[in-house]
Structure formats: structure tokens, C-alpha cells
Amino acid sequence: MRIVVESCNLSRASGYVDATPVGTEIVLRIGPHERAVSATKARTDLAHPTAFVHDFTTEERAAVAAGAAVELGLPGGETPQHRLQPSLAGLKGIAFAIPAGQVHGRDDVSWYEADQREKNLFHYHNIGDSFVYDSSLKVLEARQYTVLPISRIDDAAIDRINADCSAVVLRGSNYFHRHMDWLEAEKVFARITVPIVCFGCGIQVPDGSPLSLTAAQIRVLHLLADKAAMIGVRGTRSAEQLSDFGAKNVKIIGCPTLFRRRDPGLGIHGFDYDATRDIAFNVRREVNSDYSANPRRYLLRHRAIMNHFIAAKQVTVMTHGEVEEKIFAFGFQEHMDKAEQTLRTQGWFEGDDDPLLKLYRERIFYSDWVKDYDSFTQSKDLVTGYRLHGNLIALANAVPSYYMVYDDRTEEICETFSIPYFDARKEAPFSQDLLRQPGLFDAFNAAVPENYATMRRFLEDCAVPHRM
């Protein structure tokens, strides 16, 4: 049997065991640390489940950083088959423009001052932006990470980044829309001499409407196109619209959130909707005309679809930063009555016996820490609903997820990654039988290896060190 190492860096080793029809264990040693690693993961590109992935522990990472070799061998072997020496040598830093949270350790992201819940309580922020930031950190490799301010011109920061960083990364988000304020980005980006990497960016326009940009916004787009080997975008609609505005070096890569665990063998296997019991439903109330042609109809349909699941399954409400939802999730009793009244006035709650009100009181989740969403989704049989990144982080953790598409933005990510979805914009009635279709995730599973390779090639074409 032969161990094939596909990746070994400062944080992780992965690969597979060749010439064996059964899973096995391999021995991994880093300095004084030795462990058995199970090579039993299934992958669509392997005939047998013999892949392995091991994320180094804090102690193992410290040993690698101190110069220890990574040794891999089979049990009972006199000498290891591989002795690898990951090194920081040659690695430079990476700067992020428009980050979304605080970084703890290497890549553990929370919202700002997450320990001060009451301070952040009445501020809406989309924790999904932090998912993308956290995932980008997990996918990329650098000696250190820093931030490039775009709200002001910081000469010292610009000089330092040009000297010490391999790239500036523009975190994936909806940057191209009529309301986007780039602040001083045009002047800042013009002075950056290292490549700028647009890591899964997208447009935001009302469904079917053409993208409208100001002259200043177009200048920033052209500047990014000039500074980047390619602009990595979420999907086809974003690619077409940015191309219409003159950005021709556009590449469809999706979103790094799906690849936060860096697993090319990711898949959803053996899904049986009737066997699911404990599910999470992602809610999104704060939708305006930029997201839906009819926000009132959107809200009513959102409730109606959610009630299908509430009637059939044990549902937990999964939320992402709306103020009233945070009040319920964190249990701030002194603000609860006002929050409830706000949701009644908006038509979100309908009467004292509303099952949705009961859920908000008993089973609702929110956190300012990205890692808590990993743990939360891993505890569920299914994640569904309206949040692009809430559904995507479930899939990244190999948890079945089914999208409710409500705008072109969510549709294009589903199309890019071949994720099953229901188009809630159309008049067709929703039925849970849609989740009983045979092979619901077959297209998603089949597309993962190529989507993973596309993301990896994009980073390599942009000359950005990565861990994929």
C-alpha cells in the first residue's frame, strides 16, 4: 500500500492510501506528537473510501512552525513513507480589504467585541459576511494576516502591505450595486502594487434588472480588473453583468464558504427526508426592493413555507444578525416585549397561538462566532431556508441543505454549485415532496471535485498561496 500525500502545509495534511480496497489507518508523527489517522473518507474521485484529512492540533502546528517534519507511514512500517518539511520560508503576508470581524488565533473569526452582547444588540450585521472572512482565512496561506483600510488613506499601511504581502484580498460580498460606497478605495487600490484578489464577489440588483453603477463605481471595477489576474465572482449573472461594464477577466468560482474544510471529497450521501427529524430553518426578514420585487409577498411566502416544516419536523430558527432575533436568541428579557411587538406589527407573528412565536421563545439560534455555526449545523439532519451563507456553511459541514431561492443572487450560487433549491419567487406551490426526490444531491456531489479544482486553479492563477 502506498500513501499519496496531496497537501501538506503548516496546518494540515491530506491525501489517500493507494492500492487497497478497504479503509485503513496511517501513522502521523510531528516531533514528539504521534497519532493514528483514519484513512476511511469516501471521495467521488476514488474507487474506495481511503482518503484522509488531518487538521493539526495547536501543539502540532506549533511543532511544525518550530521546524519539525511531518512523517506519514503505515502501522508497523520501519520507516515512514513520507517525511515532509512544511516551512514559512518564502511565505509573505496577506492583507484583507473590507474584513468582517475579529480574528482569533490563525483563522477563528467572531464579530467585533463578541463578548459584549448588549453593546452589539441593537446593531444589525450579517454574520454571513464573517462566514466568508473566516472561510477565506482557512483556505489561504500566509505568514500573517493584516487589514488594508479603505475608509482613509493610510500611507504607512499601504507601504507595509506593498513590501510585506503577497496579495490584497477583497473578501467576497455584494460589492457591485447602486448603493455601494467605496469610500477611499479608488485612491487606496491605485497605490497597491501587489495583486488584488477578488474572492467570490457578486452583484446585487432587483431580479431581472440590469446592473446600474455610477461613474465612480465603474472606475473602481476597472481598477480591480487591472490589478487582478482575474476577478473571482459568485456565478453567471455576476460574470455577465461585470463583463458588460468592461471587466473581461472574470472567473466564476462560487464562494469559499463551501470549501472552508478544504475537502475535495465533500458530499451529501444517503439523504432521506422522511428520516430527518431535527432541522434548522434560516430566516431572512430584512428584505427590500433590491432583493424582492414584492417584499410584502416575500414575507408572507417566507412564513408559509416555514410553516410547512414547523408542522412536520422539529424546527430551530437559525438567524444571522437581525436585532429582534438576537434579542430572542440571547434571552434579553427586558427587550423581549418590544421585539415581539415589532414582529407582530410587521406581520411576522400572527396571534398569540402562532407556532412561529412559540419557536422564537423556545428554539432559536444566533451567535457572533462563526465556529458556533459549524457546531450548530453539524447537530442537524437538514438545514434549509433563505440565507445564502447559512445554507452554504451547512453543506460545507456535509449537512444536507436545501435552498429557498428568493433573488438572482441566491439562484446563481445554487447554479454554480449545483445545489438543489425551490424558487420561492414563482407561483408554484411549495411541497415537502420536493425534498423526497431521488438523488436530490447527486448533481451537487458530482460537481464538488471540479468546483474545488476551479477554486484551487483560480488561486494558483492569481499566485496566492493556499491550503487547498
N, C-alpha and C positions, 0 to 999 in steps of 0.2 A: 504494500500500500504506500502511496506517495501523498504527502501533504502539499497542496498547492496554496501558496500564500498570494492573495490578490491585493491585499493592502496591509501595510504595517507602518504606523506613524506614531506620533508622540502620545496618542490617546487610545489606539485601538488596533487590533489585529483581526483579519478576516480572511476566509478562503474556503477550501473544501478538501476532503480526502478522496483521492482518485483511486480507481481500480478496486472498489469494494461496493457490494450491493446493499450493505447494511450500515446503519449509523455506528459510530464508534466514539471513543474519547481520545483526545490528544493531550499531551503534557505541555504546559506552557510555563516557562521559568523566566523571571526577570529579577536578576540579582538574587537576594535571599527568598524571594517570593515564588512559590511553585503552586500550581493548581491544575486540576483536570478540567478541560474544556470540552463540552459535548458537541460533537460534530454530527448533529442529527436534524439540522434545519432543512426543510424542503425548499427547493427553488425550481421555478419553471424551466430554467435552462440546464438543470441537472437531471439525469435519469433516476437518481436515487437521493433520498434525503441525507446528504453527508456534508452539508455546509456548516460552517461555524462562524460565529461573530463574538468577539470578546472585547468589551469596553474596559479599559484598565481602571483599576481602583485608584483612589487618591494616592495610596502608598506606591502602587506600581507606576503611576505617572511620574511621581517624584523620583523613583529609581531610574526611569528612562531619561528624565531630564538631567539627572546627575551623570549619565553616561553608560548605564547598564544596558547590556544587549538583551534582545528578545529572542529566546530559544524556544523552538517548537519541535516536538518529536512524538513518536508513538510510544505507548506504555511498553516498558521492557526493553526499549531500544538503548543500546550502549551509548550512542551519541545522538544528539538532536539532528533532525533533517535540515533545520534552518537555524542560523544564528545571524540575526538582523540587528543593525545598529541605527535606529531612527535618531535623527540629530536635528538640533535647531540651526545647525550651520547653513548659511545661505538664506534662511527664512528672514523676512522682514515683517514689519507690522502691516496691519490693515486698518484703514480709517472708515468709519461709517458716517455717511451724511443722513440726517433725519433718523436717528435711532428711536427706539420706542421702549424705554425702560432702563432700569439699572442692571448692571451685570455683576453677578456674584461669582467669585471663582473664575473658571475659564469661560463658561457659557450658560450659567444659570440666571435667567432673566426674570425680574419682577417689575411691576410698575413702580414709579418713583415713590420712595418713602412708604413702602407697602406695610410697614409695621404701624403706620399712623392712619388707621382705617377712617377715623372720624374726619381727619383733615381732608381726605380724598373723597369723602362720601357724596358730596353734592357736585362733584365734577365728573361729567361723562367722558370716559375714554374707552376706546375699543381695545380690549385686551388681545383681540386677534392680531393687532399690529405687533404686539410683543411676541406672539407665536412666531411670526415671520422673522423677527430680530433674533430670537432665541435659536430658531432653526438655522438661520444663516450662520451664526456663530458655530453651531455644531457641524455644519457642512464644510466651512472654510478652515484653513490652517494658517496660523501666523505666529510670529514671536510674541506679539502683543496686539491688543486692540485699542483703538482710540476713536475720538469723535471729531469730525470736521464741522464746526459751526457754520450755518448758512444765514443766521439771523444778523450777523455782523461780519466785518472783515477783520479777522484775527491774523495779523501778519506773522506772528511767531508760530502759530499753529500751522499755517499754510507752509511756511518754510520747513518746519519739522516734518510734516507729512511728506512733502516732496523729497526730503532727504532720507527718511527712515521707513517709508511704507512702500509696499509693492502695488497697492491699488487703493482707490476710494470706492466704497460700495454704497450704492444708493439702494437702501432696503426696499423690497418690493411693496408697493401700495398703489392706490389710485392717485397718480400724480397728474394725469392729463385730463383736466376738466375745467369748466369755465370759472370755478371759484378758487382755483389753486393760486396761493400766494407764495411765490418762490423767495420772497424777502430779498436777501443779497446774494442768492445762489449764482446768478449770472456772473457777477463780478468775482465771486469766490471760485467757481468752476473754471473761469477763464485763466486763473492763475495756477491751477493744478497741472503739474507736468507728468504725473503718473496716470495710468489708465483709470477711467471711471467705469465701474461695472454696474449696470442697471439690472438688478437681480429679481426679475419677476414682476415688472411694473405693468400697469394697466390703465385703461381709460375708464371714465365714469360719465355716462350720458344717459338720458331717458331712453327707454327701449326704442330701437329703430331710428333714433335721431342721429344726425351726423355730429361728429365732434366739432365743437366750436372753441377756438383758442384765440387769446389776444396776441398782439404782436410780440409782447414781452415773453409770453409763454412759448411762442413759436421759436423765439431766439434761444431760450433755454433748451428746448428739444433739439434744435440743430447743434447747439454746443455739446450736448450729451452725445449726439450721434458722431460728432467729430472726435470726441475724447474716448469713445468706447470702441473696442473691436466690433462688438455687436450689442444692441440693446435687447436684453432678455425680457420678453413680455409674457403675459399670462396665457393668451390664447389668440385665436384667429381674428376676432373683431378688433382687438387692440393692435395687432400687427397691421391689419389693413388700414385702419384709421391713421396710425402714426406714419405709415408709408405715404398716405395721401398728403401729409403735411411735410414730406420731404425727407423723412428718416428712412432710408432704404436698407440700412444694415440692421434689420430687425430679426430676432430669432425667437420662436415660440418655445418656451421652456417650462411653462406652468408656474409652480410656486415651490420654494424649498421646504415648506412645511411638510409636504408629503414624504420628504427624504430625510427628516430630522434624525432618524435612526440609521440612516445610511445602509439600508438593506435592499440590495437589488432583487432579492427573492421575496419581497413583501407580497402578500396575497391574502385574500379572504376566501377561505375554503370551508365547505360543508355547511353553508348558511341555510338555516331552516327557520323561516319567520314564525311558524307555529310553535317552535320550541323556545322562542325568545320570551322572556318574562320582564326583565328589568331593563328599561330603555331610558335614554335621555333625549329630550326634545329641545333643540336650540331655538330660542326665541329672538326675534328682532322686531321691536315695536317702532323704533325711531326711523321711519322711512318717509321721505318727502318725494316731491315730483321728480327729483333727479334719479330716483330709484324705481318709482312706480308711477304709471300714468294715472292711477286712481288710488291714492293712499287709503281712503276710507274702505274701498272694496278689498284692497290688500289686507287690511287689518281684520276685516270680518272673515275673509277666507283663511287667513292665518289661524284664527281661533277655531274655525270649523274643522280644519284639517287636524289641528292638535287634539280636538275633542274625539276624533276617531281613535286615536291612540290611547287617550285617557280612559275611554270606555272599555278598552280591550287589554291593556297592559298596565304594569306598574311603572308610572312615568315620573321622572325627575326633571324639573325645569332647569335647563342649562343656560346660564346668562353670561353676558360679556361686557358689562360696564354701565348699563342704564342705571340711573340714580335710584329709581323706585325698586328695581330688582336687587340692587346692593343693600338697600335698607332691609328688605325681607331676608336676604341670604345671610347677612351679618347679624340679624336679630336686634336692630336698634329700635327697641320698643317705644322710645319717646318720639320717634318719627313715623311709626307704623301707621297710625290712623290717617295722617296726611297723605302718605304714599298710597294707601288703599283708596282714599277718596279721589286722588288724582287718576288712578287707573279706572275707577268707576266712571268718572266724568268723561274719560277718553273712550269709554265703551269696551275696555279690555276685560273688566269684570262685569257680570250681568246678574245682579241679585245676590242675596245672602247665601243661597244654596249653590252657587256656581262652583262646579268641580275645579275650575282653574284657580279660584280664590283659595280653595282648600289646599291645592298643590303649593301655592305660594306660601302658605302658612306652614306646610309640613315637609315638602320635598323640593327644595330649590337650591341651586349651587352657583356660587361665584367665588373666584379667588383672584388676587392680584399677583399670583405666582404661576408662571407657565407650567412648571413641573406638576402642579396640582391638577391641571387638566389632563396631563398624561395619566396620572393615577386614577382620576375620576372616570375617564373614558374606558380605561382598562377594566373597570369594575362592571361595565355594562354589556348587555347582549347585543345592543344595537344603539346607534346614535343617529338621529335624524333631525330634520328641521331646516331652518332658514339661514344659519350662519355659515358663510363660506369656510372660514378657518376653524370653526367649531366642529364641522363635519370632517374637515381635512386632517385635523390632529387625531381624530379617532381612527381614520384609515391608516395614518402613519404608525399607529399602535396596533395595527392588524385587527381592529374592531370594525365590524360591518357598519357602514354609514350610507344612508340614502338621502339624497338632496331634495329639498323643495326649492326649485328654481323660481326666482321672482324678478330677475333682471338679466340683461345680457352679460353682466359681469360673472354671476354665478353659473350661467349657462356655458360660458366659454371655458371655465375651469373644468366643468364636468366633461365637456367635449375633448379638451386637451388630454385629460387623464382617463377617459372612457369610464366615468363614474355613473352609476345608474341614478336617474332622477325623475321627478314628476314636475311638469311645467305648470306651476300654480297660476300663471298668467292667463291660461286658456280656460275656456268654459267647461271643458270636460270634467266630470265629477271625479273626485279622488276616491279610491278604493284600496283597502289594505291588500286586496288580491294582487295588486301591482308588485308587492314585496314577496309574493309567492311564486313569481315566475321562475321556471327552472333556469339554472345557470345565470342568475342575476348578476354575479360578479365575474363571470368568465372573461368578458371583454376587458375589464379592469385588470384582472390578473395577467392576461396575455400581454397587455400594454406596458406593464411595470418595467420589465427589463429594458425595453427600448427607451421609455421615458427617463429611466435612471441614466442610461448611457447618453441620452441627449443632454441632460443636465451636466453630466461629467464632461462631455466634449465641449460644451459651452464654456465651462470654467477653464478648461485647458486652452481653448482658443483665445480666451481673454487673459491667459498667462497668470491665472490666480491660483496659488497653492490651495489644495483642498484635501478632504479626507474621504472622498467617495471612492 
